[in-house]
Structures are given as C-alpha cells and as structure tokens.
C-alpha cells in the first residue's frame, strides 16, 4: 500500500468517526407539549390577546373554536422551534360550523402556514409541558 492510500483511508475513517459522533445530537427528537400558547388578533377591534390551549380540548376565541391536536417543541440544546397541529372551526349563530384551518403552525414562521380569515388571525407562540414552564423561554 502506498503512503497516499494509507493517508486517504485514514482520513476517510476519521471523517466517518467524526460524523458518527455528531449524528446523535442531530437526531434529537422533539418534546411533546401539553398546551399550546396561541396569540390572536381581532382585526375589527385591533385587540391582541394570548391564550393557553390544552392539547385535546376545545378553546373558544370569539367565533372560533380551536382544537389543539398536538404541540411539539425542540429540546433546549437545539435551535428553538415550536409547532402545533390545530383544527380551527368558525361557529356563527344560525349557520353550520365551518372549518377555516387545519394543519401545522410554526412559531418561527407564522406566515408559512397561516389561517386566512377576514376577522381573526391566530398564530402559535410556544408549547408548554408539565415538566417545564416553557419550551423556548
């Protein structure tokens, strides 16, 4: 074997070992939260409020009924991110309930998956769990 081949194999082995040492940190799993912290805007009155909505329970905001199906966030040693899967239904008197949003909302990118409604805006701020006070502080 030539010196060049030995150096090349040694470098490849070093890179493989280094990648293996980094992989567990990159493969960290999200933490499941018990509550989603949501902020909402009433465009008519310009009122902004924050509400904590438990996962699996319906929360009422104006004419909207919000069901948080899941709330997940990254552990503290990772880049901060919170996301919630929401079902948002509009309930107006004398009219059938109408689904206005269903999907994931991300705290770091509220415009990525935004609810489109003429009166209300709703977005995710954070997830909370029993183990800690807040995911992102």
Rosetta blueprint (number, residue, H / E / L):
1 X L
2 X L
3 X H
4 X H
5 X H
6 X H
7 X H
8 X H
9 X H
10 X H
11 X H
12 X H
13 X H
14 X H
15 X H
16 X H
17 X H
18 X H
19 X H
20 X H
21 X H
22 X H
23 X H
24 X H
25 X H
26 X H
27 X L
28 X L
29 X L
30 X L
31 X E
32 X E
33 X L
34 X L
35 X E
36 X E
37 X E
38 X E
39 X E
40 X E
41 X E
42 X E
43 X L
44 X L
45 X L
46 X L
47 X E
48 X E
49 X E
50 X E
51 X E
52 X E
53 X E
54 X E
55 X L
56 X L
57 X L
58 X E
59 X E
60 X E
61 X E
62 X L
63 X L
64 X E
65 X E
66 X E
67 X E
68 X E
69 X E
70 X E
71 X E
72 X E
73 X E
74 X L
75 X L
76 X L
77 X L
78 X L
79 X L
80 X L
81 X L
82 X E
83 X E
84 X E
85 X E
86 X E
87 X E
88 X E
89 X E
90 X E
91 X L
92 X L
93 X L
94 X L
95 X L
96 X L
97 X L
98 X E
99 X E
100 X E
101 X E
102 X E
103 X E
104 X E
105 X E
106 X E
107 X L
108 X L
109 X L
110 X L
111 X L
112 X L
113 X L
114 X L
115 X L
116 X L
117 X L
118 X L
119 X L
120 X E
121 X E
122 X E
123 X E
124 X E
125 X E
126 X E
127 X E
128 X E
129 X L
130 X L
131 X L
132 X L
133 X L
134 X L
135 X L
136 X L
137 X L
